[in-house]
């Protein structure tokens, strides 16, 4: 019984997190396919968020704050295109390596 209650606490924590850190918004669907698609997306995002938290030991908010600025710039001038990768900080590299060790350097 205690184990079940502990699991319930994790579920409740996940839903609180989904409303804030994932910036989930209520959606009002009336067709079964739309409802199932919405729930699939929400639960997929929740599963990914939990995986990232467990892999890094960081909060989802910290992960998002650290990774959000990482963007590649692509500049095209006179038919020539140049990509400029982001500068990856040590904190960002820790998250990337923890989430996907194959991408770590």
N, CA and C atoms as an extended XYZ file, in Angstrom:
315
Properties=species:S:1:pos:R:3:atomname:S:1:resname:S:1:resid:I:1 pbc="F F F"
N         0.823       -1.180        0.000 N   UNK     1
C         0.000        0.000        0.000 CA  UNK     1
C         0.879        1.259        0.000 C   UNK     1
N         1.946        1.236        0.790 N   UNK     2
C         2.851        2.388        0.838 CA  UNK     2
C         3.502        2.595       -0.520 C   UNK     2
N         3.885        1.497       -1.166 N   UNK     3
C         4.494        1.589       -2.497 CA  UNK     3
C         3.526        2.215       -3.501 C   UNK     3
N         2.265        1.813       -3.439 N   UNK     4
C         1.262        2.378       -4.349 CA  UNK     4
C         1.079        3.868       -4.103 C   UNK     4
N         1.069        4.266       -2.831 N   UNK     5
C         0.934        5.686       -2.504 CA  UNK     5
C         2.141        6.463       -3.015 C   UNK     5
N         3.340        5.875       -2.892 N   UNK     6
C         4.547        6.531       -3.390 CA  UNK     6
C         4.455        6.740       -4.907 C   UNK     6
N         3.970        5.737       -5.626 N   UNK     7
C         3.796        5.862       -7.070 CA  UNK     7
C         2.769        6.938       -7.405 C   UNK     7
N         1.702        7.036       -6.631 N   UNK     8
C         0.691        8.058       -6.853 CA  UNK     8
C         1.300        9.446       -6.690 C   UNK     8
N         2.181        9.612       -5.719 N   UNK     9
C         2.850       10.893       -5.506 CA  UNK     9
C         3.638       11.294       -6.753 C   UNK     9
N         4.320       10.318       -7.395 N   UNK    10
C         5.066       10.615       -8.621 CA  UNK    10
C         4.139       11.039       -9.750 C   UNK    10
N         2.994       10.393       -9.856 N   UNK    11
C         2.027       10.761      -10.892 CA  UNK    11
C         1.528       12.179      -10.654 C   UNK    11
N         1.167       12.489       -9.411 N   UNK    12
C         0.695       13.837       -9.101 CA  UNK    12
C         1.775       14.874       -9.365 C   UNK    12
N         3.018       14.566       -9.009 N   UNK    13
C         4.126       15.479       -9.268 CA  UNK    13
C         4.292       15.702      -10.774 C   UNK    13
N         4.147       14.652      -11.548 N   UNK    14
C         4.290       14.770      -12.998 CA  UNK    14
C         3.236       15.684      -13.591 C   UNK    14
N         1.999       15.585      -13.107 N   UNK    15
C         0.951       16.440      -13.650 CA  UNK    15
C         1.142       17.893      -13.235 C   UNK    15
N         1.642       18.133      -12.022 N   UNK    16
C         1.950       19.514      -11.621 CA  UNK    16
C         3.045       20.061      -12.513 C   UNK    16
N         4.055       19.247      -12.790 N   UNK    17
C         5.146       19.660      -13.643 CA  UNK    17
C         4.630       19.954      -15.053 C   UNK    17
N         3.747       19.114      -15.560 N   UNK    18
C         3.295       19.289      -16.929 CA  UNK    18
C         2.569       20.608      -17.129 C   UNK    18
N         1.919       21.099      -16.105 N   UNK    19
C         1.185       22.354      -16.235 CA  UNK    19
C         2.119       23.555      -16.217 C   UNK    19
N         3.273       23.431      -15.607 N   UNK    20
C         4.167       24.579      -15.479 CA  UNK    20
C         5.329       24.485      -16.450 C   UNK    20
N         6.231       23.553      -16.213 N   UNK    21
C         7.455       23.478      -17.007 CA  UNK    21
C         7.206       23.125      -18.469 C   UNK    21
N         6.250       22.271      -18.740 N   UNK    22
C         5.957       21.912      -20.122 CA  UNK    22
C         5.059       22.939      -20.801 C   UNK    22
N         4.561       23.887      -20.050 N   UNK    23
C         3.663       24.925      -20.543 CA  UNK    23
C         2.482       24.313      -21.300 C   UNK    23
N         1.941       23.241      -20.727 N   UNK    24
C         0.799       22.571      -21.339 CA  UNK    24
C        -0.445       23.433      -21.171 C   UNK    24
N        -1.224       23.498      -22.192 N   UNK    25
C        -2.456       24.281      -22.169 CA  UNK    25
C        -3.636       23.331      -22.359 C   UNK    25
N        -4.754       23.649      -21.756 N   UNK    26
C        -5.923       22.802      -21.970 CA  UNK    26
C        -6.365       22.868      -23.434 C   UNK    26
N        -6.772       21.753      -23.936 N   UNK    27
C        -7.275       21.688      -25.301 CA  UNK    27
C        -8.687       21.121      -25.234 C   UNK    27
N        -9.541       21.630      -26.054 N   UNK    28
C       -10.927       21.201      -26.026 CA  UNK    28
C       -11.251       20.511      -27.353 C   UNK    28
N       -11.163       19.190      -27.327 N   UNK    29
C       -11.427       18.380      -28.514 CA  UNK    29
C       -12.754       17.655      -28.336 C   UNK    29
N       -13.391       17.371      -29.445 N   UNK    30
C       -14.674       16.700      -29.389 CA  UNK    30
C       -14.663       15.371      -30.146 C   UNK    30
N       -13.670       15.167      -30.997 N   UNK    31
C       -13.586       13.930      -31.754 CA  UNK    31
C       -12.576       12.999      -31.094 C   UNK    31
N       -12.889       11.726      -31.083 N   UNK    32
C       -12.048       10.732      -30.406 CA  UNK    32
C       -10.601       10.761      -30.908 C   UNK    32
N       -10.399       10.839      -32.222 N   UNK    33
C        -9.043       10.859      -32.772 CA  UNK    33
C        -8.249       12.060      -32.257 C   UNK    33
N        -8.883       13.219      -32.191 N   UNK    34
C        -8.202       14.422      -31.711 CA  UNK    34
C        -7.861       14.304      -30.230 C   UNK    34
N        -8.768       13.739      -29.454 N   UNK    35
C        -8.525       13.548      -28.020 CA  UNK    35
C        -7.362       12.580      -27.809 C   UNK    35
N        -7.375       11.455      -28.522 N   UNK    36
C        -6.303       10.468      -28.379 CA  UNK    36
C        -4.962       11.031      -28.845 C   UNK    36
N        -4.971       11.798      -29.918 N   UNK    37
C        -3.734       12.404      -30.401 CA  UNK    37
C        -3.183       13.390      -29.375 C   UNK    37
N        -4.049       14.198      -28.804 N   UNK    38
C        -3.622       15.170      -27.787 CA  UNK    38
C        -3.039       14.460      -26.572 C   UNK    38
N        -3.722       13.435      -26.089 N   UNK    39
C        -3.221       12.687      -24.933 CA  UNK    39
C        -1.895       11.996      -25.236 C   UNK    39
N        -1.743       11.489      -26.446 N   UNK    40
C        -0.483       10.861      -26.834 CA  UNK    40
C         0.664       11.860      -26.796 C   UNK    40
N         0.437       13.045      -27.309 N   UNK    41
C         1.474       14.081      -27.304 CA  UNK    41
C         1.814       14.504      -25.882 C   UNK    41
N         0.807       14.717      -25.047 N   UNK    42
C         1.036       15.146      -23.669 CA  UNK    42
C         1.802       14.085      -22.887 C   UNK    42
N         1.389       12.838      -22.995 N   UNK    43
C         2.072       11.783      -22.252 CA  UNK    43
C         3.467       11.506      -22.808 C   UNK    43
N         3.667       11.676      -24.102 N   UNK    44
C         5.002       11.533      -24.669 CA  UNK    44
C         5.926       12.616      -24.123 C   UNK    44
N         5.443       13.857      -24.096 N   UNK    45
C         6.238       14.960      -23.544 CA  UNK    45
C         6.546       14.712      -22.074 C   UNK    45
N         5.581       14.201      -21.342 N   UNK    46
C         5.783       13.909      -19.930 CA  UNK    46
C         6.827       12.805      -19.744 C   UNK    46
N         6.756       11.760      -20.556 N   UNK    47
C         7.724       10.662      -20.469 CA  UNK    47
C         9.134       11.152      -20.796 C   UNK    47
N         9.260       11.987      -21.817 N   UNK    48
C        10.565       12.533      -22.182 CA  UNK    48
C        11.102       13.419      -21.066 C   UNK    48
N        10.240       14.233      -20.490 N   UNK    49
C        10.659       15.111      -19.396 CA  UNK    49
C        11.143       14.296      -18.208 C   UNK    49
N        10.415       13.244      -17.846 N   UNK    50
C        10.826       12.401      -16.720 CA  UNK    50
C        12.152       11.704      -17.022 C   UNK    50
N        12.326       11.231      -18.243 N   UNK    51
C        13.584       10.596      -18.624 CA  UNK    51
C        14.737       11.590      -18.475 C   UNK    51
N        14.546       12.800      -18.958 N   UNK    52
C        15.600       13.808      -18.890 CA  UNK    52
C        15.931       14.156      -17.440 C   UNK    52
N        14.929       14.272      -16.595 N   UNK    53
C        15.167       14.560      -15.182 CA  UNK    53
C        15.933       13.421      -14.515 C   UNK    53
N        15.518       12.196      -14.784 N   UNK    54
C        16.182       11.041      -14.181 CA  UNK    54
C        17.613       10.888      -14.691 C   UNK    54
N        17.840       11.146      -15.964 N   UNK    55
C        19.174       10.981      -16.551 CA  UNK    55
C        20.152       12.046      -16.073 C   UNK    55
N        19.662       13.258      -15.833 N   UNK    56
C        20.559       14.367      -15.487 CA  UNK    56
C        20.596       14.685      -14.002 C   UNK    56
N        19.544       14.340      -13.274 N   UNK    57
C        19.443       14.726      -11.873 CA  UNK    57
C        19.045       16.177      -11.694 C   UNK    57
N        18.632       16.826      -12.778 N   UNK    58
C        18.242       18.237      -12.752 CA  UNK    58
C        16.730       18.365      -12.913 C   UNK    58
N        16.207       19.519      -12.528 N   UNK    59
C        14.791       19.793      -12.747 CA  UNK    59
C        14.560       20.080      -14.223 C   UNK    59
N        13.347       19.869      -14.665 N   UNK    60
C        13.015       20.162      -16.059 CA  UNK    60
C        13.213       21.648      -16.351 C   UNK    60
N        12.878       22.488      -15.392 N   UNK    61
C        13.048       23.937      -15.573 CA  UNK    61
C        14.512       24.272      -15.849 C   UNK    61
N        15.435       23.670      -15.089 N   UNK    62
C        16.870       23.929      -15.281 CA  UNK    62
C        17.337       23.403      -16.631 C   UNK    62
N        16.848       22.241      -17.025 N   UNK    63
C        17.216       21.667      -18.322 CA  UNK    63
C        16.775       22.598      -19.447 C   UNK    63
N        15.544       23.062      -19.376 N   UNK    64
C        15.018       23.948      -20.412 CA  UNK    64
C        15.799       25.258      -20.448 C   UNK    64
N        16.066       25.844      -19.285 N   UNK    65
C        16.821       27.104      -19.226 CA  UNK    65
C        18.217       26.950      -19.819 C   UNK    65
N        18.819       25.790      -19.621 N   UNK    66
C        20.179       25.558      -20.110 CA  UNK    66
C        20.210       25.277      -21.609 C   UNK    66
N        19.268       24.512      -22.106 N   UNK    67
C        19.299       24.095      -23.514 CA  UNK    67
C        18.578       25.039      -24.469 C   UNK    67
N        17.631       25.815      -23.982 N   UNK    68
C        16.842       26.681      -24.866 CA  UNK    68
C        17.707       27.628      -25.715 C   UNK    68
N        18.754       28.225      -25.170 N   UNK    69
C        19.546       29.160      -25.989 CA  UNK    69
C        20.376       28.494      -27.097 C   UNK    69
N        20.510       27.181      -27.081 N   UNK    70
C        21.351       26.498      -28.062 CA  UNK    70
C        20.637       26.407      -29.404 C   UNK    70
N        21.104       27.206      -30.336 N   UNK    71
C        20.517       27.211      -31.678 CA  UNK    71
C        21.612       27.377      -32.705 C   UNK    71
N        21.461       26.722      -33.813 N   UNK    72
C        22.398       26.865      -34.922 CA  UNK    72
C        21.884       27.962      -35.836 C   UNK    72
N        22.796       28.831      -36.239 N   UNK    73
C        22.422       29.899      -37.184 CA  UNK    73
C        22.852       29.481      -38.579 C   UNK    73
N        21.978       29.686      -39.556 N   UNK    74
C        22.299       29.409      -40.958 CA  UNK    74
C        22.153       30.720      -41.716 C   UNK    74
N        23.242       31.156      -42.326 N   UNK    75
C        23.244       32.425      -43.046 CA  UNK    75
C        23.545       32.143      -44.512 C   UNK    75
N        22.706       32.694      -45.388 N   UNK    76
C        22.884       32.528      -46.829 CA  UNK    76
C        23.118       33.901      -47.438 C   UNK    76
N        24.265       34.050      -48.118 N   UNK    77
C        24.599       35.304      -48.795 CA  UNK    77
C        25.117       34.962      -50.185 C   UNK    77
N        24.482       35.567      -51.178 N   UNK    78
C        24.899       35.372      -52.571 CA  UNK    78
C        25.052       33.904      -52.940 C   UNK    78
N        24.115       33.083      -52.522 N   UNK    79
C        24.125       31.666      -52.898 CA  UNK    79
C        25.008       30.783      -52.034 C   UNK    79
N        25.800       31.361      -51.148 N   UNK    80
C        26.645       30.565      -50.251 CA  UNK    80
C        25.966       30.480      -48.884 C   UNK    80
N        25.921       29.276      -48.333 N   UNK    81
C        25.288       29.070      -47.037 CA  UNK    81
C        26.335       28.643      -46.024 C   UNK    81
N        26.281       29.266      -44.869 N   UNK    82
C        27.219       28.947      -43.791 CA  UNK    82
C        26.428       28.650      -42.517 C   UNK    82
N        26.744       27.532      -41.857 N   UNK    83
C        26.122       27.187      -40.576 CA  UNK    83
C        27.070       27.558      -39.444 C   UNK    83
N        26.493       28.132      -38.388 N   UNK    84
C        27.250       28.491      -37.203 CA  UNK    84
C        26.646       27.756      -36.011 C   UNK    84
N        27.351       26.739      -35.513 N   UNK    85
C        26.811       25.972      -34.391 CA  UNK    85
C        26.832       26.788      -33.101 C   UNK    85
N        26.009       26.408      -32.137 N   UNK    86
C        25.980       27.154      -30.873 CA  UNK    86
C        27.221       26.853      -30.037 C   UNK    86
N        27.536       27.764      -29.146 N   UNK    87
C        28.590       27.510      -28.165 CA  UNK    87
C        27.953       26.709      -27.038 C   UNK    87
N        28.451       25.518      -26.820 N   UNK    88
C        27.858       24.634      -25.817 CA  UNK    88
C        28.615       24.787      -24.506 C   UNK    88
N        27.912       25.253      -23.492 N   UNK    89
C        28.506       25.446      -22.174 CA  UNK    89
C        28.746       24.092      -21.503 C   UNK    89
N        29.513       24.110      -20.424 N   UNK    90
C        29.778       22.873      -19.679 CA  UNK    90
C        28.483       22.294      -19.117 C   UNK    90
N        27.585       23.158      -18.628 N   UNK    91
C        26.298       22.685      -18.106 CA  UNK    91
C        25.467       22.025      -19.206 C   UNK    91
N        25.442       22.646      -20.375 N   UNK    92
C        24.693       22.086      -21.499 CA  UNK    92
C        25.304       20.760      -21.939 C   UNK    92
N        26.618       20.680      -21.966 N   UNK    93
C        27.292       19.445      -22.370 CA  UNK    93
C        26.981       18.317      -21.383 C   UNK    93
N        26.922       18.638      -20.102 N   UNK    94
C        26.570       17.632      -19.092 CA  UNK    94
C        25.177       17.065      -19.375 C   UNK    94
N        24.234       17.928      -19.681 N   UNK    95
C        22.862       17.489      -19.968 CA  UNK    95
C        22.833       16.640      -21.234 C   UNK    95
N        23.489       17.111      -22.274 N   UNK    96
C        23.497       16.387      -23.551 CA  UNK    96
C        24.102       15.000      -23.383 C   UNK    96
N        25.225       14.923      -22.666 N   UNK    97
C        25.887       13.632      -22.453 CA  UNK    97
C        25.031       12.706      -21.600 C   UNK    97
N        24.389       13.236      -20.577 N   UNK    98
C        23.545       12.413      -19.706 CA  UNK    98
C        22.332       11.873      -20.451 C   UNK    98
N        21.757       12.683      -21.314 N   UNK    99
C        20.552       12.272      -22.045 CA  UNK    99
C        20.900       11.290      -23.156 C   UNK    99
N        21.997       11.560      -23.853 N   UNK   100
C        22.402       10.709      -24.971 CA  UNK   100
C        23.920       10.592      -24.976 C   UNK   100
N        24.464        9.588      -24.291 N   UNK   101
C        25.926        9.453      -24.191 CA  UNK   101
C        26.653        9.410      -25.539 C   UNK   101
N        25.979        8.951      -26.595 N   UNK   102
C        26.617        8.889      -27.909 CA  UNK   102
C        26.903       10.280      -28.475 C   UNK   102
N        26.158       11.300      -28.029 N   UNK   103
C        26.361       12.668      -28.523 CA  UNK   103
C        27.387       13.423      -27.692 C   UNK   103
N        27.755       12.896      -26.533 N   UNK   104
C        28.714       13.573      -25.660 CA  UNK   104
C        30.115       13.538      -26.246 C   UNK   104
N        30.864       14.547      -25.925 N   UNK   105
C        32.249       14.614      -26.413 CA  UNK   105
C        33.190       14.503      -25.256 C   UNK   105
